[in-house]
């Protein structure tokens, strides 16, 4: 399975970006998908996850109310809509897939995920 993230870039504080992550190689039936991020000098942290059906989402407190995760299984793609961006959101964003629940993706160690994509850089200027 290959996960390809895209959509990162430079944006001013208060702006918006939408990240996409397309999966190829197989259909990720029963896999939750999620986003993590890693800022310079910091450990990778959970951002948001969504269940296979799309009916359940789980987000980190730091992004609740600002970021929305969604998925289109027909396109094998997960999205992260990021609004009201802050400089502290600056990081490399990674998508991941794991055969578990959305909530489990948020509480398990990040290095336990089944699949990872290469990151996409998001820079928020003040």
LINTAQUI-V233359 format. One record per residue. N is the residue number from 1. SS is DSSP state (2 for helix, 1 for strand, 0 for the rest). PHI is phi in degrees with one decimal (999 if undefined). D_LAST is the distance of its C-alpha to the last C-alpha in Angstrom with 2 decimals. Layout:
# LINTAQUI-V233359
((N,SS,PHI,D_LAST) (N,SS,PHI,D_LAST))
This chain:
# LINTAQUI-V233359
((1,0,999,36.95) (2,1,-116.6,33.95) (3,1,-113.9,30.53) (4,1,-119.5,28.22) (5,1,-93.0,24.57) (6,1,-152.8,22.59) (7,0,106.2,19.73) (8,0,-70.2,16.75) (9,1,167.3,14.33) (10,1,-103.1,10.95) (11,1,-142.9,9.10) (12,1,-79.2,6.18) (13,0,-55.2,5.33) (14,0,92.0,8.88) (15,0,-83.9,10.53) (16,0,-133.1,13.52) (17,1,-145.2,15.36) (18,1,-123.6,18.95) (19,1,-94.0,20.33) (20,1,-126.0,24.07) (21,1,-139.1,26.54) (22,1,-102.3,30.04) (23,1,-99.9,32.96) (24,1,-138.7,36.03) (25,0,106.6,39.26) (26,0,-167.7,40.33) (27,0,-85.2,39.60) (28,0,-85.8,37.86) (29,0,-65.8,40.24) (30,0,71.5,39.66) (31,0,-97.4,36.42) (32,1,-76.8,33.32) (33,1,-126.8,30.13) (34,1,-153.9,26.74) (35,1,-123.9,23.30) (36,1,-127.9,22.12) (37,1,-143.7,19.09) (38,1,-138.0,18.83) (39,0,-87.1,15.94) (40,0,-55.2,16.86) (41,0,77.8,19.54) (42,0,-120.4,19.89) (43,0,-78.8,22.60) (44,0,-64.3,22.48) (45,1,-130.2,21.99) (46,1,-72.6,23.19) (47,1,-114.6,21.05) (48,1,-161.9,23.68) (49,1,-144.8,27.23) (50,1,-141.0,29.80) (51,0,-70.2,33.57) (52,0,-56.0,35.84) (53,0,-73.4,36.88) (54,0,86.2,33.41) (55,0,-80.9,34.76) (56,0,-128.3,32.91) (57,1,-126.7,29.26) (58,1,-147.4,27.67) (59,1,-131.6,24.03) (60,0,-69.6,22.26) (61,0,-58.7,21.49) (62,0,-67.6,17.78) (63,0,-118.6,17.59) (64,0,-59.5,20.48) (65,0,86.1,20.07) (66,0,-118.0,17.04) (67,1,-107.8,18.55) (68,1,-130.3,22.04) (69,1,-101.8,24.35) (70,1,-148.4,27.37) (71,1,-147.0,30.03) (72,1,-125.3,32.63) (73,0,-68.7,35.60) (74,0,-64.4,37.40) (75,0,-103.4,34.72) (76,0,54.8,34.22) (77,1,-132.1,30.48) (78,1,-118.5,27.84) (79,1,-123.3,24.55) (80,1,-133.1,21.29) (81,1,-87.0,19.56) (82,1,-116.0,16.00) (83,0,-115.3,14.64) (84,0,48.6,11.96) (85,0,-65.6,9.79) (86,0,-120.8,7.57) (87,2,-56.0,5.96) (88,2,-71.0,9.57) (89,2,-83.6,11.05) (90,0,-60.9,10.59) (91,1,-178.4,14.30) (92,1,-87.9,17.43) (93,1,-102.3,18.99) (94,1,-119.2,22.78) (95,1,-100.8,25.36) (96,1,-145.0,28.60) (97,1,-132.4,31.96) (98,1,-150.4,34.37) (99,0,-81.9,37.72) (100,0,-158.7,36.93) (101,0,-92.9,35.34) (102,2,-61.3,31.75) (103,2,-66.2,31.82) (104,2,-63.3,33.42) (105,2,-61.1,30.64) (106,2,-80.2,28.33) (107,2,-113.4,30.60) (108,0,-75.7,32.28) (109,0,-58.5,31.08) (110,2,-61.8,28.84) (111,2,-76.5,31.30) (112,2,-93.0,33.98) (113,0,-68.1,32.75) (114,0,-71.4,35.31) (115,1,-134.2,33.19) (116,1,-129.1,29.81) (117,0,-101.5,28.03) (118,1,-73.3,26.04) (119,0,-79.9,22.33) (120,1,-128.8,19.69) (121,1,-85.2,16.28) (122,1,-116.1,13.16) (123,1,-122.0,9.85) (124,1,-112.8,6.64) (125,1,-92.6,3.79) (126,0,-89.8,0.00))
